[in-house]
Amino acid sequence: MFEALRDRIFVTLLYLLPHHLLSRIVLRLTRVRAWWFKDALIGPFVERFAPDMSDAERPDPHSYSSFNSFFTRPLRAGARPLPEDPRVIVSPVDAAISQAGPIHAGRVLQAKGHDYSLTALMGGDPERAAPFMDGWFATLYLAPRDYHRIHMPMDGTLTGMVYVPGRLYSVNEASAELVPALFARNERLVCTFQGEHPFAVVMVGALFVGCMETVWAGQVTPRRQQPAVWHYLSGVSLDRGAELGRFNMGSTVILIMPPDACEPVADLDPGRRFRMGETLARLR
């Protein structure tokens, strides 16, 4: 009873907060390079969330030039070996499963009793969403302690990128249960690829996450509150496991596959954790 009331108060406050203003302030603060300031941010964060630094390129949290540099730290070489089977779809991030399963009649499950429109998630374009109708999805939630770079789940060539403006609600469990169509309301970056099958990787922004980057376009957000579409006809091909982009602060990634393209691993219950590079599904 107390937890339910607490969650409702939290979500009510989320509706009232100036999401983008707060995120712009955090953006600036996390890039301050003064050693005493960035260490004052990094130290309490490490104590509170205990990130695993053993697989980082530089294990010392205070060796980074800013909080954002620490937060988006790269992995050391060889930290995440990929499965030998080339038909394995790997988790693109370190994250916990929020929800995963089939897409029914163009609706994606958000939480028990809540779903949202796939077309809305993909930026409102029915043509962009059409290949994935009745397909399969996996929503992956990155906690603050996680590694925050995003990698390719399989080989693919970039075909398009769409920036969709929106709010920046928190994407934790309480918000997923209480904010209708959360992932289709938040600011997001929809990246579509063509491999053996088409697939999409959707980077969803959240509170304090008003900045996302890709390896081909650099920093894409924050932008003015206008949608933007990029088409890529050739030249951006990435292998499975290659870095795709990163969150400056953490959020959610949604992997979307077309119908009958893959067989997911048996246990994708909410809360199950994956590390980047672990088997998520297998191409049929």
C-alpha positions in Angstrom: 0.0 0.0 0.0 2.7 2.4 1.0 4.8 1.6 -2.1 1.9 2.1 -4.4 1.1 5.5 -2.9 4.8 6.4 -3.1 4.9 5.5 -6.8 1.8 7.5 -7.6 3.2 10.6 -5.9 6.5 10.1 -7.8 4.7 9.8 -11.1 2.5 12.8 -10.4 5.6 14.9 -9.7 7.1 13.7 -13.0 4.1 15.2 -14.9 4.9 18.6 -13.3 8.6 18.7 -13.7 10.3 20.8 -16.5 11.9 17.7 -18.0 14.0 19.4 -20.7 15.2 22.2 -18.5 16.4 19.8 -15.9 18.1 17.6 -18.5 19.9 20.6 -20.0 21.2 21.5 -16.5 22.5 18.0 -15.9 24.0 17.9 -19.4 26.2 20.9 -18.5 27.1 19.8 -15.0 28.2 16.3 -16.1 30.6 17.8 -18.6 32.4 20.0 -16.1 36.1 19.0 -16.1 37.3 20.7 -12.9 38.7 17.7 -10.9 37.2 18.7 -7.6 33.7 19.1 -9.2 33.6 15.9 -11.3 35.1 13.9 -8.4 32.4 15.3 -6.1 29.8 13.8 -8.6 31.6 10.5 -9.3 32.4 9.6 -5.7 28.9 9.5 -4.3 27.6 7.9 -7.5 30.0 5.0 -7.1 29.1 4.6 -3.4 25.4 4.6 -4.2 25.2 2.4 -7.3 28.4 0.4 -7.1 29.1 0.1 -10.9 31.3 -2.8 -11.9 34.5 -1.2 -13.1 36.4 -4.5 -13.7 35.5 -4.6 -17.4 36.1 -0.9 -18.0 39.1 0.3 -20.1 40.1 2.4 -17.1 39.0 0.8 -13.8 39.7 3.9 -11.7 36.5 6.0 -11.7 38.4 9.2 -10.8 40.7 8.8 -13.9 38.0 10.2 -16.2 37.9 13.8 -17.2 34.3 14.4 -16.4 31.3 12.6 -14.9 29.9 12.1 -18.4 33.2 10.6 -19.5 33.1 8.2 -16.6 29.4 7.4 -17.2 29.9 6.6 -20.9 33.2 4.7 -20.2 34.3 2.2 -22.9 35.0 -1.5 -22.2 38.4 -3.0 -22.1 39.4 -5.1 -25.2 38.0 -8.6 -24.9 35.6 -7.9 -22.0 32.6 -9.1 -23.9 33.3 -12.1 -26.2 30.5 -12.8 -28.7 28.9 -16.2 -29.3 30.6 -18.1 -32.1 27.3 -18.8 -33.8 26.7 -15.9 -36.3 23.0 -16.4 -36.2 22.8 -15.5 -32.5 21.2 -12.1 -31.8 23.0 -10.6 -28.8 21.9 -8.1 -26.2 22.9 -4.7 -27.5 23.3 -3.4 -23.9 23.9 -4.2 -20.2 20.3 -4.1 -19.0 17.3 -5.9 -17.4 14.4 -7.1 -19.4 11.4 -4.7 -18.9 9.2 -6.6 -21.2 9.7 -8.9 -24.3 7.4 -10.8 -26.6 5.2 -10.7 -29.7 3.8 -7.5 -31.1 0.0 -8.0 -31.3 -2.0 -6.0 -33.9 0.5 -3.2 -33.8 0.6 -3.0 -30.0 3.7 -3.3 -27.8 3.4 -4.4 -24.2 4.7 -1.8 -21.8 3.7 -3.3 -18.4 0.9 -5.5 -17.1 -2.4 -3.9 -18.4 -0.6 -1.3 -20.5 0.5 -1.3 -24.2 1.2 1.3 -26.8 1.2 1.8 -30.6 4.2 0.5 -32.5 3.6 3.1 -35.2 3.7 5.9 -32.6 7.0 4.5 -31.2 8.5 4.5 -34.7 7.7 8.2 -35.1 4.1 8.0 -36.4 4.9 6.7 -39.9 2.9 3.6 -40.8 5.2 2.8 -43.6 8.2 2.7 -41.2 6.4 0.5 -38.8 4.8 -1.9 -41.4 7.7 -4.4 -41.6 7.5 -5.0 -37.8 3.7 -5.5 -37.4 3.1 -8.8 -35.6 6.8 -9.1 -35.0 8.8 -9.4 -31.8 10.3 -6.9 -29.4 12.5 -6.7 -26.3 12.5 -3.6 -24.0 15.8 -3.3 -22.1 16.2 -1.0 -19.1 19.6 0.3 -18.3 20.1 1.0 -14.6 22.5 3.8 -13.4 25.2 1.2 -12.5 25.2 -0.3 -16.0 27.6 0.1 -18.9 25.9 2.7 -21.2 27.2 2.2 -24.7 24.9 0.5 -27.2 26.1 -2.1 -29.6 24.7 -3.9 -32.7 22.6 -7.0 -31.9 23.5 -8.5 -35.3 25.2 -7.4 -38.5 23.3 -4.7 -40.3 23.4 -1.7 -42.7 21.8 1.5 -41.5 18.8 2.5 -43.6 17.4 5.4 -41.6 17.4 7.4 -38.4 14.5 9.3 -37.0 14.6 11.8 -34.1 11.2 12.0 -32.4 10.7 14.9 -29.9 8.8 14.2 -26.7 8.8 14.3 -22.9 11.5 12.9 -20.7 9.6 10.9 -18.1 11.7 8.5 -15.9 11.6 5.0 -17.4 11.8 3.0 -14.2 9.3 0.3 -13.2 6.9 2.7 -11.5 6.7 5.0 -14.6 6.2 2.0 -16.9 3.3 0.9 -14.8 1.7 4.3 -14.4 2.5 6.5 -17.4 0.4 5.5 -20.4 2.3 4.9 -23.6 5.5 6.0 -21.8 8.0 4.9 -24.5 5.9 6.4 -27.3 5.7 9.7 -25.4 9.4 10.2 -24.5 12.0 11.7 -26.8 13.6 8.9 -28.8 15.9 8.0 -31.7 14.7 5.3 -34.0 17.5 3.6 -36.0 16.5 1.1 -38.7 18.8 -1.5 -40.2 18.8 -4.1 -42.9 20.6 -7.4 -42.2 19.3 -10.9 -43.1 16.1 -9.3 -41.9 15.2 -5.7 -41.2 15.4 -4.7 -37.6 15.2 -1.5 -35.5 17.0 -0.3 -32.4 15.1 2.5 -30.6 16.9 4.6 -28.0 14.4 6.1 -25.6 15.4 9.2 -23.6 14.4 9.8 -20.0 14.7 12.4 -17.2 18.3 13.7 -17.3 18.8 11.8 -20.5 18.2 14.6 -23.0 21.3 13.7 -25.0 22.0 10.7 -27.2 24.7 9.9 -29.7 25.4 7.6 -32.6 28.7 6.6 -34.1 27.7 7.9 -37.6 26.0 11.2 -36.6 27.6 12.2 -33.3 25.4 14.0 -30.8 21.8 13.9 -32.1 19.9 15.3 -29.1 19.0 17.7 -27.6 17.3 19.4 -30.5 14.5 21.8 -31.0 11.2 20.1 -30.5 10.8 19.2 -34.2 11.0 15.7 -35.7 14.0 15.0 -38.0 14.5 12.1 -40.5 17.7 11.0 -42.0 17.9 8.4 -44.8 21.0 6.3 -45.4 21.3 4.5 -48.7 24.9 3.2 -48.3 28.1 3.4 -46.4 27.1 2.7 -42.7 27.4 -1.0 -42.1 28.2 -2.3 -38.7 29.1 -5.8 -37.5 27.4 -7.6 -34.6 28.9 -6.3 -31.4 30.1 -3.0 -32.9 29.3 0.2 -31.0 26.2 1.8 -32.3 25.8 4.8 -29.9 25.5 5.8 -26.3 23.3 7.4 -23.7 24.7 10.4 -21.9 23.0 9.3 -18.7 21.0 6.1 -18.9 17.7 5.0 -20.2 16.0 2.2 -22.3 16.7 0.4 -25.6 13.9 -1.4 -27.5 14.9 -4.0 -30.1 12.3 -4.7 -32.8 12.2 -7.6 -35.2 9.9 -8.5 -38.0 7.5 -11.5 -37.9 9.0 -15.0 -37.9 12.6 -13.7 -38.0 13.9 -15.0 -34.7 13.4 -17.4 -31.8 14.0 -15.7 -28.4 15.7 -17.5 -25.6 13.4 -19.3 -23.3 13.5 -17.1 -20.2 12.8 -13.4 -21.0 10.8 -12.7 -17.9 10.8 -9.1 -16.6 13.8 -8.4 -14.4 16.2 -10.9 -16.1 19.5 -9.3 -16.6 21.7 -9.5 -19.7 25.2 -8.2 -20.4 26.0 -6.8 -23.8 27.0 -9.7 -26.1 24.9 -12.4 -24.3 22.4 -14.4 -26.4 19.0 -12.7 -26.6 17.5 -14.6 -29.5 18.5 -16.6 -32.6 17.7 -16.0 -36.3 15.4 -18.6 -37.7 
